[in-house]
């Protein structure tokens, strides 16, 4: 059964029967305030899945089918430890540099997407399939930092292109273009880096206990992505969406990041072109300023 909100019951917590349902309140966040309140009230009656794994194994890796007992900490901590143990069993590719990675030099206000969209030569062909990982929603394995996972919405809200006041929910292809080897970039402390070549696989969705332990920055990033396709988003829409996540009506998927390679040509090419653009613009700016100063002196 699927509600008019577009959220299949299989992906929602089991709620007690209530006269206030999304079916009766329409399919837009603009008109589901009462539903959000009722879901939040009923969250104490929510049947939370007994998702506190006691073991973790690596997916599709017969040589690494090793079980790790996960028995200490809170349910959220045990789930996180199981995820990290699962990532730690994944094999590492060869050719990863031993030295610390060097950052990509990009002058503000330009973005990494703008830089990658304007690269030239053979580097352009290497960048046919890439993904930029957001720092608030990306996590790296402490034991094997080449592997990690990111969080992304299972459902998204969008506005009907023909009717600006009509909104709808739809399930998302959470793997997307990462169903094949993808070049990934990540941000750390305000600097961009090339991470390597990755294959994505779906891990267990984020549990309610894990959601409650997320930072405010991460929660806001997920909510922003959830509502990215909706027009005229208000603070009330953000609040209502947060309540749906807190009650389990909306879910965040965990997408595993398995590092399968590291392109030295990509790494060196990106660094080289970023430095040319960075210093080239700097020299141009300095030259222009010198020219203006000479003109002022001559006058």
For each residue, the residues with C-beta under 8 A, 3 or more apart:
1: 8 9
2: 6 7 8 9
3: 6 7 9 21 22 23
4: 22 23 26 27
5: 22 27 32 35 169 249
6: 2 3 27 155 168 169 170 171
7: 2 3 11 12 22 155 169 249 250
8: 1 2 11 12 171
9: 1 2 3 12
10:
11: 7 8 154 155 251
12: 7 8 9 15 248 249
13: 43 46 47 48 49 208 247 248 249
14: 46 47
15: 12 18 39 42 45 46 247
16: 42 45
17:
18: 15 21 38 42
19: 24
20: 24 25 34 35 37 38
21: 3 18 24 25 35
22: 3 4 5 7 25 26 27 32 35
23: 3 4
24: 19 20 21
25: 20 21 22 31 32 34 35
26: 4 22 31 32
27: 4 5 6 22 167 168 169
28: 31 32 157 165 166 167 168
29: 32 157 167 227 230 237 240 241
30: 165 167 237
31: 25 26 28
32: 5 22 25 26 28 29 35 36 240
33: 36 37 236 240
34: 20 25 37 38
35: 5 20 21 22 25 32 38 39
36: 32 33 39 40 239 240 243 244
37: 20 33 34 40 41 243
38: 18 20 34 35 41 42
39: 15 35 36 42 43 243 244 247 249
40: 36 37 43 243 246 247
41: 37 38 44
42: 15 16 18 38 39 45 46 247
43: 13 39 40 46 246 247 248
44: 41
45: 15 16 42
46: 13 14 15 42 43 208 247 248
47: 13 14
48: 13 51 207 208 209 248
49: 13 207
50:
51: 48 75 79 204 207
52: 75 78 79
53: 56 70 78 79 82 204
54: 69 70 71 78 82
55: 67 68 69 70 82
56: 53 67 68 70 81 82 83 85 86 89
57: 64 65 66 67 86 89
58: 61 64 65 66 86 89 90
59: 86 201 203 256
60: 201
61: 58 64 65 89 90 91
62: 65
63: 91
64: 57 58 61 89 90 91
65: 57 58 61 62 89
66: 57 58 89
67: 55 56 57
68: 55 56 82 85
69: 54 55
70: 53 54 55 56 78 81 82 85
71: 54 78
72: 77 78 81
73: 76 77 78 81
74: 77 78 209
75: 51 52 78 79 207 209
76: 73 79 80 207 209 210 212 213
77: 72 73 74 80 81
78: 52 53 54 70 71 72 73 74 75 81 82
79: 51 52 53 75 76 82 83 204 207 209 210
80: 76 77 83 84 210
81: 56 70 72 73 77 78 84 85
82: 53 54 55 56 68 70 78 79 85 86
83: 56 79 80 86 87 149 203 204 254
84: 80 81 87 88 141 142 143
85: 56 68 70 81 82 88 89
86: 56 57 58 59 82 83 89 90 203 256
87: 83 84 90 141 143 144 147 148 149 256
88: 84 85 141 143 144 147
89: 56 57 58 61 64 65 66 85 86
90: 58 61 64 86 87 144 147 258 259
91: 61 63 64
92: 96 144 146 259
93: 96 146 196 197 259 260 261 262
94:
95: 261 262 264
96: 92 93 146 196 259 262
97: 101 262 267
98:
99:
100:
101: 97 193 194 267
102: 193 271
103: 191 192 193
104: 112 115 185 191 192 193 194 270 271 274
105: 271 274 275 277 278
106: 110 111 112 115 192 274 278
107: 110 277 278 281 282
108:
109:
110: 106 107 114 115
111: 106 114 115
112: 104 106 115 116 132 185 187 192
113: 116 117 132
114: 110 111 117 118
115: 104 106 110 111 112 118 119 273 274 277
116: 112 113 119 127 130 185 270
117: 113 114
118: 114 115
119: 115 116 123 124 127 269 270 273
120: 123 124 273
121: 124 269
122: 125 126 265 269
123: 119 120 126 127 265 266 269 270 273
124: 119 120 121 127
125: 122 128
126: 122 123 183 263 265 266 269
127: 116 119 123 124 130 183 266
128: 125
129: 177 180 181 182 183
130: 116 127 182 183 184 185
131: 177 178 182 183 184 185 198
132: 112 113 184 185 186 187
133: 137 138 150 184 185 186 187 195 257
134: 137 138 150 187 221
135: 138 186 187 188
136: 215 217 218 220 221
137: 133 134 150 151 152 218 221 222 225
138: 133 134 135 148 149 150 151 186 257
139: 148 149 150
140: 145 147 148
141: 84 87 88 144 145 146 147 148
142: 84 145
143: 84 87 88
144: 87 88 90 92 141 147
145: 140 141 142 148
146: 92 93 96 141 195 196 259
147: 87 88 90 140 141 144 256 257 258 259
148: 87 138 139 140 141 145 256 257
149: 83 87 138 139 203 254 255 256 257
150: 133 134 137 138 139 254 255 257
151: 137 138 206 218 222 252 253 254 255
152: 137 172 174 222 225 252 253 255
153: 156 172 174 222 225 226 250 251 252 253
154: 11 171 172 174 205 250 251 252 253
155: 6 7 11 169 170 171 172 226 250 251
156: 153 169 170 172 225 226 227 228 229
157: 28 29 167 168 169 226 227 229 230 241
158: 167 168 170 229 230
159: 164 166 167 229 230 231 232
160: 163 164 166 167 168
161:
162: 166
163: 160 166
164: 159 160 231 232
165: 28 30
166: 28 159 160 162 163
167: 27 28 29 30 157 158 159 160 230
168: 6 27 28 157 158 160
169: 5 6 7 27 155 156 157
170: 6 155 156 158
171: 6 8 154 155
172: 152 153 154 155 156 253
173: 176
174: 152 153 154 202 253 255
175: 178 179 200 201 202 255
176: 173 179
177: 129 131 180 182
178: 131 175 182 198 199 200 255
179: 175 176 200
180: 129 177 199
181: 129 197 198 199 260 261
182: 129 130 131 177 178 197 198 199 200
183: 126 127 129 130 131 194 196 197 198 263 266
184: 130 131 132 133 194 195 196 197 198 257
185: 104 112 116 130 131 132 133 192 193 194 195
186: 132 133 135 138 192 193 195
187: 112 132 133 134 135 190 191 192 193
188: 135 191 193
189:
190: 187
191: 103 104 187 188
192: 103 104 106 112 185 186 187
193: 101 102 103 104 185 186 187 188
194: 101 104 183 184 185 266 267 270 271
195: 133 146 184 185 186 198 259
196: 93 96 146 183 184 259 260 261 262 263
197: 93 181 182 183 184 259 260 261 262 263
198: 131 178 181 182 183 184 195 257 258 259 260
199: 178 180 181 182 258 260
200: 175 178 179 182 255 256 257 258
201: 59 60 175 255 256 258
202: 174 175 253 254 255 256
203: 59 83 86 149 254 255 256
204: 51 53 79 83 207 254
205: 154 251 252 253 254
206: 151 210 211 251 252 253 254
207: 48 49 51 75 76 79 204 210 211
208: 13 46 48 211 212 246 248
209: 48 74 75 76 79 212 213
210: 76 79 80 206 207 213 214
211: 206 207 208 214 219 245 246 252
212: 76 208 209 246
213: 76 209 210
214: 210 211 218 219 222
215: 136 218 219
216: 219 220
217: 136 220 221
218: 136 137 151 214 215 221 222
219: 211 214 215 216 222 223 242 245
220: 136 216 217 223 224 238
221: 134 136 137 217 218 224 225
222: 137 151 152 153 214 218 219 225 226 245 252
223: 219 220 226 227 238 241 242 245
224: 220 221 227 228 238
225: 137 152 153 156 221 222 228
226: 153 155 156 157 222 223 241 250
227: 29 156 157 223 224 230 233 237 238 241
228: 156 224 225
229: 156 157 158 159
230: 29 157 158 159 167 227 233 237
231: 159 164
232: 159 164
233: 227 230 237 238
234: 237 238
235: 238 239
236: 33 239 240
237: 29 30 227 230 233 234 240 241
238: 220 223 224 227 233 234 235 241 242
239: 36 235 236 242 243
240: 29 32 33 36 236 237 243 244
241: 29 157 223 226 227 237 238 244 245 250
242: 219 223 238 239 245 246
243: 36 37 39 40 239 240 246 247
244: 36 39 240 241 247 249 250
245: 211 219 222 223 241 242 248 249 250 251 252
246: 40 43 208 211 212 242 243
247: 13 15 39 40 42 43 46 243 244
248: 12 13 43 46 48 208 245 251
249: 5 7 12 13 39 244 245
250: 7 153 154 155 226 241 244 245
251: 11 153 154 155 205 206 245 248
252: 151 152 153 154 205 206 211 222 245
253: 151 152 153 154 172 174 202 205 206
254: 83 149 150 151 202 203 204 205 206
255: 149 150 151 152 174 175 178 200 201 202 203
256: 59 86 87 147 148 149 200 201 202 203
257: 133 138 147 148 149 150 184 198 200
258: 90 147 198 199 200 201
259: 90 92 93 96 146 147 195 196 197 198 262
260: 93 181 196 197 198 199
261: 93 95 181 196 197
262: 93 95 96 97 196 197 259 267
263: 126 183 196 197 266 267
264: 95 267 268
265: 122 123 126 268 269
266: 123 126 127 183 194 263 269 270
267: 97 101 194 262 263 264 270 271
268: 264 265 271 272
269: 119 121 122 123 126 265 266 272 273
270: 104 116 119 123 194 266 267 273 274
271: 102 104 105 194 267 268 274 275
272: 268 269 275 276
273: 115 119 120 123 269 270 276 277
274: 104 105 106 115 270 271 277 278
275: 105 271 272 278 279
276: 272 273 279 280
277: 105 107 115 273 274 280 281
278: 105 106 107 274 275 281 282
279: 275 276 282 283
280: 276 277 283 284
281: 107 277 278 284 285
282: 107 278 279 285 286
283: 279 280 286 287
284: 280 281 287 288
285: 281 282 288 289
286: 282 283 289 290
287: 283 284 290 291
288: 284 285 291 292
289: 285 286 292 293
290: 286 287 293 294
291: 287 288 294 295
292: 288 289 295 296
293: 289 290 296 297
294: 290 291 297 298
295: 291 292 298 299
296: 292 293 299
297: 293 294
298: 294 295
299: 295 296
